[in-house]
Amino acid sequence: GQPFPATRQETLNLGWASVQRVFIDQFGVSPDQIASAYLKTGDTGAMAQILLRRTRTQRELRLQDILDFFSFLAGTRTVQDRQDALYRVLR
């Protein structure tokens, strides 16, 4: 999807491989667990909810937190920095 208005040229550049890497490396989720959760839902956000339910307690994210996260991703150049940011917002 496009998180920013069409008038903005920014992109997140946070691909599937980065999402998987964060879940495997930071949350100890196996590739099979990722595949199973994704196949159940067909949605990356719903998959994340299923997987994170097993690994941590829920915390509330404010809309401002998400906007800050998206803005950070749009301005970040390295894959590692984007993966680190995803981990911070999900933990």
C-alpha positions in Angstrom: 0.0 0.0 0.0 0.8 3.7 -0.1 1.1 5.1 3.4 1.7 8.7 2.2 -0.6 10.9 0.1 0.0 10.7 -3.7 1.5 14.2 -3.7 4.4 12.9 -1.6 7.1 10.9 -3.4 8.3 9.0 -0.3 8.3 5.3 0.0 8.9 3.0 3.0 11.3 0.5 1.3 10.5 -2.1 3.9 10.1 -5.3 1.9 9.0 -8.8 2.8 12.6 -10.0 3.3 13.2 -7.4 5.9 9.9 -8.2 7.7 10.8 -11.9 7.8 14.3 -11.1 9.0 13.0 -9.1 12.0 10.6 -11.8 13.0 13.2 -14.6 12.7 16.2 -12.7 14.3 14.5 -10.6 16.9 11.4 -12.5 17.9 12.6 -16.1 17.3 9.9 -17.0 14.9 10.6 -19.8 12.4 10.1 -19.4 8.6 7.4 -22.1 8.9 5.5 -20.1 11.5 5.7 -17.0 9.3 4.4 -18.9 6.3 1.6 -20.6 8.3 0.4 -17.3 9.8 0.5 -15.5 6.4 -1.3 -18.3 4.7 -4.1 -18.1 7.3 -4.7 -14.4 6.8 -3.2 -13.3 3.5 -2.3 -10.0 5.2 1.1 -9.0 6.6 -0.4 -7.0 9.5 -2.7 -9.8 10.6 0.2 -12.2 10.3 2.3 -10.0 12.6 -0.5 -9.9 15.1 -0.7 -13.7 15.2 3.1 -14.1 15.6 3.5 -11.3 18.2 0.7 -12.6 20.3 3.0 -15.6 21.1 6.1 -13.6 21.9 5.1 -10.5 23.9 2.5 -8.6 25.7 0.4 -6.1 23.7 1.2 -2.4 24.0 -0.7 0.5 22.6 0.6 2.3 19.6 -0.6 5.9 19.0 -1.3 7.2 15.5 1.6 9.6 16.0 3.9 6.6 16.7 3.0 5.1 13.3 3.4 8.4 11.5 6.8 8.9 13.1 7.7 5.3 12.1 6.7 5.8 8.5 8.5 9.1 8.3 11.6 7.6 9.7 11.5 4.7 7.2 11.0 7.1 4.3 14.1 9.0 5.2 16.3 6.0 6.1 18.8 4.7 3.5 20.0 1.3 4.9 18.1 -1.9 5.2 19.5 -2.5 8.7 18.2 0.8 10.0 14.8 0.0 8.6 14.8 -3.4 10.2 15.9 -2.0 13.5 13.1 0.6 13.3 10.6 -2.2 12.6 11.8 -4.2 15.6 11.5 -1.1 17.9 8.0 -0.4 16.9 6.9 -4.0 17.3 8.5 -4.9 20.6 
